[in-house]
Amino acid sequence: MCMPKKQFALRLDPKLYTALEKWAADEFRSVNSHIEFLLREATRKSGRLNKDGKTPDEGGD
């Protein structure tokens, strides 16, 4: 069962948004999905999210 996605407002510098928009287009993603992808990758690399999409305190590696 999949939990609904959390929605929140995100304010970005216009130049950063433009860069993300171009990068997302290069990867054939929407800006929203590309930001989610980048955040997921960063949290995995930092050890705060495992390959299953769970945090270490949720168990399972």
Sine and cosine of phi, psi and omega as CSV:
sin_phi,cos_phi,sin_psi,cos_psi,sin_omega,cos_omega
0.00,0.00,0.73,-0.68,-0.06,-1.00
-0.98,-0.19,0.75,-0.66,0.03,-1.00
-0.97,0.23,0.54,-0.84,0.06,-1.00
-0.91,0.42,0.49,-0.87,-0.01,-1.00
-0.96,0.27,0.59,-0.81,0.03,-1.00
-0.98,0.22,0.74,-0.68,0.04,-1.00
-0.95,-0.30,0.65,-0.76,0.08,-1.00
-0.36,-0.93,0.39,-0.92,0.02,-1.00
-0.98,0.18,0.64,-0.77,0.03,-1.00
-0.77,-0.64,0.87,-0.50,0.02,-1.00
-0.99,-0.15,0.80,-0.60,-0.02,-1.00
-0.81,-0.59,0.50,-0.87,0.15,-0.99
-0.87,0.50,0.69,-0.72,-0.03,-1.00
-0.83,0.55,-0.59,0.81,0.02,-1.00
-0.93,0.37,-0.63,0.78,0.06,-1.00
-0.90,0.44,-0.69,0.72,0.01,-1.00
-0.87,0.49,-0.68,0.73,0.01,-1.00
-0.88,0.48,-0.68,0.73,0.03,-1.00
-0.89,0.45,-0.68,0.73,0.03,-1.00
-0.91,0.42,-0.62,0.79,0.00,-1.00
-0.89,0.46,-0.70,0.72,0.03,-1.00
-0.92,0.39,-0.68,0.73,0.01,-1.00
-0.89,0.46,-0.70,0.71,0.02,-1.00
-0.87,0.50,-0.68,0.73,0.02,-1.00
-0.88,0.47,-0.64,0.77,0.05,-1.00
-0.88,0.48,-0.51,0.86,-0.03,-1.00
-0.99,-0.14,0.10,0.99,-0.01,-1.00
0.85,0.53,0.67,0.74,0.04,-1.00
-0.81,-0.58,0.32,-0.95,0.19,-0.98
-0.97,0.24,0.31,-0.95,0.04,-1.00
-0.87,0.49,-0.69,0.73,-0.01,-1.00
-0.86,0.51,-0.76,0.65,-0.03,-1.00
-0.93,0.36,-0.49,0.87,0.03,-1.00
-0.95,0.32,-0.65,0.76,0.07,-1.00
-0.88,0.48,-0.68,0.73,0.03,-1.00
-0.89,0.47,-0.67,0.74,0.04,-1.00
-0.86,0.50,-0.74,0.67,-0.02,-1.00
-0.89,0.46,-0.67,0.75,0.02,-1.00
-0.92,0.40,-0.65,0.76,0.03,-1.00
-0.89,0.45,-0.70,0.71,0.02,-1.00
-0.89,0.46,-0.68,0.73,0.01,-1.00
-0.90,0.44,-0.66,0.75,0.00,-1.00
-0.94,0.34,-0.57,0.82,0.07,-1.00
-0.91,0.41,-0.73,0.69,-0.02,-1.00
-0.89,0.46,-0.51,0.86,-0.01,-1.00
-1.00,0.10,-0.08,1.00,0.00,-1.00
0.99,0.13,0.22,0.98,-0.02,-1.00
-1.00,-0.09,-0.06,1.00,0.03,-1.00
-0.52,-0.85,0.75,-0.66,-0.01,-1.00
-1.00,-0.02,-0.02,-1.00,-0.07,-1.00
-0.90,0.43,-0.41,0.91,0.01,-1.00
-0.99,0.11,-0.03,1.00,-0.02,-1.00
0.99,0.11,0.25,0.97,0.01,-1.00
-0.97,-0.25,0.48,-0.87,0.11,-0.99
-0.99,0.15,0.42,-0.91,-0.02,-1.00
-0.81,0.59,-0.54,0.84,-0.01,-1.00
-0.97,0.24,-0.18,0.98,0.07,-1.00
-1.00,0.08,-0.16,0.99,0.02,-1.00
1.00,0.06,0.24,-0.97,-0.02,-1.00
0.97,0.25,0.73,-0.69,-0.01,-1.00
-0.93,-0.36,0.00,0.00,0.00,0.00
